[in-house]
């Protein structure tokens, strides 16, 4: 199986179906966008099984590709910045640069057709996510700053023996996970309409948020990419999915609230507490070592006034909870969950403004390679994203998978469970030795299904 590789068959570029007047103006980036220039593209994809024969008509990949291209072209009318590229204006005198989206720059969104001589079961049945899954996405290891010369959106449709994988790579400067899955939703709705008149119920909002008195054009204090661009590679990691049923999560939540003598701790906070404790234990961290649990926190509803859910852009900042490894493991699940809960409660409009105001006084770009340590846990994505609601003529996807992007020791990516109902799938990245220890962790495995 290791010798089997993805073969690219064809590639083209897709532009918005109709001219968009707003696309003639620069799309300026907000502080939470500009911070992300060194992160990787967002890479998520849906795995479908090929439909069974209907009325003796065989599945046609050519018809599927054509319908996907047509619906993507219509979706880009609503998400027109994704058809452009990044651009930079430099002011040598002021030693600054202005990075923005030029919606008319470049050939459009990239669309790739590829093949892979493997079955759906060969993708899903191994204990660890097969390495070949990384090849189901374009923009491998690309960082967002590369959007100056690469498309901001690339779709790769890979035909398997008995299935189809649709992988989407989107520049993380243009939007966060909420924006990303909103794009998927609109594309899916348009595709299902199959050319019929469709009124998109929740149109994207491309008006970027800036604190009062700032924007829309915010320069960075650099004149050359070498001053702020950085890349990172990770060592050997095992990537594995663990499933948590609705009942299992309900038990965790009840346990955490009982031990904390409260009823305010959420399901996800309880699950995150379990994962944090278990990974720290698996990594055999010394008791005096500082460890963090970082939650990617959506700020749309936290701002005052709040932003609409349809806001396109990055509106996420990290909520960081800190303790020592010794304290983390000496206390029970409820104590850890209550720490996480308090951090989330404290993450208010005031805190978000404090973060952004500090950035405006001294703008910077995150350097992911220096941010992450092997003693901590980062919870990314969200089980609230309606990933399985996106269909393209095959019925419901059988699985969600991700690429190489934005992974490192202790990275945990959350997905809704396939069966829904509040179930959750977690994709955990750990060194081989630590993953083996996690697989033997009694507290963790008592809650997980493998």
C-alpha positions in Angstrom: 0.0 0.0 0.0 2.9 2.4 0.7 3.9 2.4 -3.0 0.4 3.6 -4.1 0.4 7.3 -4.9 -2.1 9.9 -6.0 -1.8 10.7 -9.7 -2.9 14.2 -11.0 -4.9 13.8 -14.2 -5.9 17.4 -15.0 -6.0 20.9 -13.6 -7.8 24.1 -14.5 -8.8 27.4 -12.9 -12.3 28.6 -12.0 -13.4 32.2 -11.9 -16.7 33.5 -10.5 -19.6 32.8 -12.9 -20.6 36.5 -13.0 -18.8 39.7 -12.6 -18.8 40.9 -9.0 -18.6 44.7 -8.6 -17.1 44.4 -5.0 -14.3 42.4 -6.5 -13.0 45.5 -8.2 -11.9 46.9 -4.9 -9.1 45.6 -2.6 -10.2 43.4 0.2 -8.3 44.7 3.1 -7.3 42.3 5.9 -8.1 42.8 9.6 -5.6 42.2 12.5 -6.8 38.7 13.2 -6.3 37.9 9.5 -2.8 39.4 9.3 -1.6 37.5 12.3 -2.1 34.2 10.3 0.3 34.8 7.4 2.7 32.1 8.6 0.1 29.4 9.3 -0.7 26.7 6.7 -3.8 26.7 4.4 -6.9 25.1 6.0 -7.1 21.6 4.6 -10.2 19.5 5.2 -12.0 17.1 2.9 -15.0 14.8 2.6 -14.8 11.1 1.6 -17.8 9.7 -0.3 -18.6 6.3 -1.6 -19.5 6.1 -5.3 -23.3 5.8 -5.8 -24.7 2.5 -6.8 -26.1 2.1 -10.3 -29.4 3.9 -10.9 -31.5 2.9 -13.8 -28.5 1.0 -15.2 -26.6 4.2 -15.5 -23.0 3.9 -14.4 -21.3 6.6 -12.3 -19.7 9.2 -14.5 -16.7 11.0 -13.1 -16.7 13.5 -16.1 -20.3 14.5 -15.3 -19.4 14.9 -11.6 -16.4 17.1 -12.4 -18.3 19.3 -14.7 -21.1 19.8 -12.2 -18.6 20.5 -9.4 -16.8 23.1 -11.6 -20.1 24.8 -12.5 -21.3 25.0 -8.9 -17.9 26.1 -7.7 -18.0 29.0 -10.3 -21.4 30.1 -8.8 -20.2 29.7 -5.2 -17.3 32.0 -6.0 -19.7 34.7 -6.9 -20.5 34.8 -3.2 -16.9 34.1 -2.1 -15.2 36.3 -4.7 -12.0 37.0 -2.6 -11.1 33.3 -3.0 -10.7 33.7 -6.7 -7.9 36.2 -6.2 -4.5 36.3 -4.7 -2.6 38.3 -2.0 -0.9 41.5 -3.0 1.6 43.8 -1.1 2.3 47.5 -1.4 5.6 48.5 0.2 6.5 51.9 1.6 10.2 52.1 2.0 10.1 55.5 3.6 7.8 54.3 6.4 9.3 50.8 6.6 6.0 49.2 6.2 3.9 47.1 3.9 0.2 46.7 3.2 -1.0 43.2 2.5 -4.4 42.7 1.0 -6.5 40.5 -1.2 -6.5 41.5 -4.9 -9.7 39.8 -6.0 -8.8 40.1 -9.7 -5.2 38.9 -9.4 -4.2 35.5 -10.6 -6.1 32.9 -12.7 -8.8 32.0 -10.1 -9.4 29.1 -7.9 -7.5 25.9 -8.8 -9.5 22.7 -9.6 -7.6 19.4 -9.8 -8.8 15.9 -10.8 -6.6 13.1 -9.5 -6.9 9.3 -9.1 -5.8 6.9 -6.4 -5.8 3.1 -6.8 -7.2 2.5 -3.2 -10.6 1.8 -1.8 -12.5 3.7 0.8 -11.9 1.0 3.4 -8.1 1.2 2.8 -8.3 4.9 3.7 -10.5 4.3 6.8 -9.5 0.9 8.2 -5.8 1.5 9.3 -5.4 2.4 12.9 -3.5 5.6 12.0 -4.5 8.0 9.2 -2.5 6.8 6.1 0.2 9.1 4.9 -1.3 9.1 1.4 -4.2 11.2 2.8 -1.9 14.2 2.8 -1.7 13.8 -1.0 -5.4 14.3 -1.3 -4.9 18.0 -0.9 -3.2 20.7 -3.0 -1.0 23.3 -1.4 1.0 20.8 0.7 3.0 22.7 3.3 2.2 26.0 1.8 1.8 28.9 4.2 -0.7 31.7 3.8 1.9 34.2 2.6 2.4 32.0 -0.4 -1.1 33.2 -1.5 0.8 36.0 -3.3 1.7 33.5 -6.0 -0.6 30.6 -5.3 -4.4 30.5 -5.6 -6.2 31.3 -2.3 -8.5 28.3 -2.9 -7.7 24.9 -4.4 -10.1 22.0 -4.8 -8.8 18.5 -5.5 -11.2 15.8 -6.5 -9.6 12.4 -6.1 -11.3 9.3 -7.6 -10.8 6.1 -5.6 -11.8 2.6 -6.7 -15.1 2.9 -5.0 -15.3 6.4 -3.8 -14.5 10.1 -4.3 -12.6 12.4 -2.0 -13.2 16.2 -2.3 -10.3 18.0 -0.6 -10.4 21.8 -0.2 -7.4 24.0 0.6 -8.3 27.5 1.6 -5.9 30.3 2.6 -6.3 30.9 6.3 -5.8 34.6 6.0 -9.0 34.9 4.1 -11.1 33.1 6.7 -11.2 30.8 9.7 -13.0 27.5 10.3 -16.4 29.2 10.4 -15.8 30.9 7.1 -14.3 27.8 5.6 -17.3 25.6 6.3 -19.7 28.4 5.3 -18.0 28.2 1.9 -18.6 24.4 1.8 -22.2 24.9 2.7 -23.0 27.4 0.0 -21.1 25.3 -2.6 -23.0 22.2 -1.6 -26.4 24.0 -1.7 -25.6 25.3 -5.2 -24.5 21.9 -6.4 -27.6 20.2 -5.0 -29.8 22.8 -6.8 -28.4 21.5 -10.0 -29.0 24.6 -12.0 -32.4 25.4 -10.5 -33.1 28.9 -9.0 -31.6 29.0 -5.6 -31.8 31.7 -2.9 -28.9 31.3 -0.6 -30.4 31.9 2.8 -27.3 33.1 4.7 -25.0 35.1 2.4 -21.4 35.7 3.5 -20.5 39.1 5.0 -17.2 40.3 3.6 -17.1 43.5 5.6 -14.0 43.1 7.8 -14.2 44.1 11.5 -11.8 46.7 12.8 -11.8 48.4 16.2 -13.1 52.0 16.1 -10.7 54.4 14.6 -8.7 51.8 12.7 -8.8 50.2 9.2 -9.6 49.4 6.7 -6.0 49.4 5.6 -3.6 48.4 8.3 0.1 48.2 7.4 2.7 45.8 8.9 6.1 47.2 10.0 8.1 45.2 7.4 9.4 45.9 3.9 10.6 42.4 3.0 9.1 38.9 3.6 12.4 37.8 5.2 11.5 40.1 8.2 8.5 38.1 9.2 7.9 35.0 7.0 8.8 31.7 8.7 8.1 28.0 8.0 8.1 25.0 10.1 8.2 21.2 9.8 7.3 18.6 12.3 9.0 15.4 13.2 7.5 12.0 13.0 3.9 12.0 14.2 1.2 9.5 14.5 -2.3 10.8 13.5 -5.2 8.8 14.9 -9.0 9.3 15.2 -10.8 8.6 18.5 -14.6 8.5 18.7 -16.6 9.7 21.6 -20.3 8.8 21.6 -23.0 11.1 22.9 -23.5 8.9 25.9 -19.7 8.9 26.7 -19.5 12.7 26.5 -22.7 13.0 28.6 -21.0 10.9 31.3 -17.8 13.0 31.1 -19.9 16.2 31.5 -21.8 14.8 34.4 -18.6 13.7 36.1 -16.9 17.1 35.6 -19.8 19.1 36.9 -20.3 16.8 39.9 -16.6 17.0 40.9 -16.7 20.8 40.5 -20.1 21.1 42.3 -21.6 23.1 39.5 -23.6 22.6 36.3 -21.9 25.2 34.1 -19.2 23.1 32.5 -19.9 22.2 28.9 -19.5 18.9 27.1 -16.6 20.2 25.1 -14.8 21.6 28.1 -15.2 18.2 29.9 -13.9 16.4 26.8 -11.0 18.9 26.5 -10.1 18.3 30.1 -9.9 14.6 29.6 -7.7 15.0 26.5 -5.4 17.5 28.2 -4.8 15.2 31.2 -4.4 12.1 29.1 -1.9 13.7 26.6 0.2 15.2 29.4 0.3 11.8 31.1 1.2 10.1 27.8 4.0 12.5 27.2 5.5 11.7 30.6 6.0 15.4 31.5 7.8 16.3 34.7 5.6 17.6 37.5 7.1 21.1 37.5 6.7 21.6 33.7 4.3 24.3 32.7 1.6 23.0 30.4 -1.1 24.9 28.4 -4.4 23.9 26.9 -5.3 26.3 24.1 -8.9 26.5 22.7 -9.4 28.2 19.4 -12.2 30.6 20.5 -14.8 32.1 18.1 -15.2 35.8 18.9 -18.1 36.6 16.6 -20.7 36.4 19.4 -18.4 37.7 22.1 -17.8 41.1 20.5 -20.1 44.0 21.5 -22.0 44.5 19.3 -21.6 40.9 18.0 -20.7 40.0 14.5 -23.0 38.0 12.3 -22.3 34.2 12.0 -21.8 34.9 8.3 -18.8 37.1 8.9 -16.0 36.0 6.6 -12.5 36.4 7.9 -10.6 35.3 11.0 -12.5 36.1 14.2 -10.7 33.6 16.4 -8.2 34.2 19.2 -6.6 31.6 21.5 -8.0 31.0 25.0 -5.0 29.7 27.0 -5.3 27.8 30.3 -2.1 27.2 32.2 -1.0 25.0 35.1 1.8 22.6 35.9 1.8 19.0 34.8 1.9 17.9 38.5 -1.2 20.0 39.4 -3.0 18.8 36.3 -2.6 15.1 37.1 -3.0 15.5 40.9 -6.5 17.0 40.6 -9.6 15.3 39.2 -11.3 15.8 35.8 -13.7 18.4 37.3 -10.9 20.6 38.6 -9.3 20.7 35.2 -12.6 21.3 33.4 -13.4 24.2 35.7 -10.1 25.8 34.8 -11.0 25.6 31.1 -14.5 26.8 31.8 -13.3 29.9 33.7 -10.9 30.7 30.9 -13.8 30.6 28.3 -16.0 32.7 30.6 -13.3 35.3 31.0 -12.8 35.5 27.2 -15.1 38.5 26.7 -15.4 41.5 24.4 -13.0 43.4 26.7 -10.3 40.6 26.4 -10.7 40.5 22.6 -10.3 44.3 22.3 -7.3 44.1 24.7 -5.6 41.5 22.4 -6.3 43.5 19.2 -5.4 46.9 20.8 -2.1 45.4 21.9 -1.5 44.1 18.4 -2.3 47.5 16.8 0.3 49.1 19.0 3.0 46.6 17.9 1.8 44.5 14.9 3.3 41.0 14.5 2.8 37.8 12.6 2.5 34.6 14.5 5.5 32.2 14.1 3.9 28.8 14.6 7.2 27.0 14.9 8.0 29.0 18.0 4.5 29.0 19.5 4.0 25.3 20.1 5.8 23.1 22.7 5.6 19.3 23.2 4.1 19.8 26.7 0.8 21.4 25.7 -2.4 20.7 23.9 -4.2 22.7 21.3 -7.9 22.1 20.5 -8.7 23.2 17.0 -11.7 23.2 14.7 -15.1 22.5 16.2 -17.7 19.7 16.4 -20.3 22.4 15.9 -19.3 22.8 12.2 -21.9 21.0 10.0 -19.4 19.1 8.0 -21.6 16.1 7.2 -24.4 18.4 5.9 -22.4 19.1 2.7 -23.5 16.7 0.0 -22.6 16.5 -3.7 -24.9 13.8 -5.1 -23.5 10.9 -3.2 -25.5 11.2 0.0 -23.8 11.8 3.3 -20.0 11.6 3.4 -18.6 8.6 5.2 -15.7 10.5 6.8 -13.9 13.8 7.2 -10.1 13.9 6.8 -7.5 16.6 6.9 -4.1 17.2 5.3 -0.6 18.0 6.7 -1.5 21.6 7.5 -1.2 23.0 11.0 -0.3 19.8 12.8 2.3 19.4 15.5 2.7 17.5 18.8 -0.4 17.9 20.9 -2.6 19.2 18.2 -6.2 17.9 18.5 -8.7 18.5 15.7 -12.4 18.2 16.6 -15.1 17.0 14.2 -18.7 16.1 14.7 -19.2 12.4 15.0 -20.6 10.6 11.9 -23.8 9.6 13.7 -24.4 13.2 14.9 -26.4 13.7 18.1 -23.6 15.4 20.0 -21.0 12.7 19.3 -17.4 13.9 18.6 -14.4 12.6 16.6 -11.0 13.8 17.7 -7.9 13.6 15.4 -4.9 13.5 17.7 -1.3 14.1 16.7 1.5 12.7 18.9 4.9 11.1 18.6 4.7 7.3 18.2 5.8 6.6 21.8 3.3 9.0 23.3 0.5 7.7 21.1 1.2 4.2 22.3 1.0 5.4 25.9 -2.3 7.2 25.1 -3.7 4.0 23.7 -3.0 2.3 27.0 -4.4 5.1 29.1 -7.3 3.6 31.1 -9.1 6.9 31.8 -8.9 8.0 28.2 -9.8 4.7 26.6 -12.7 4.1 28.9 -14.3 7.2 27.3 -13.2 6.7 23.7 -14.3 4.2 21.0 -11.7 3.1 18.5 
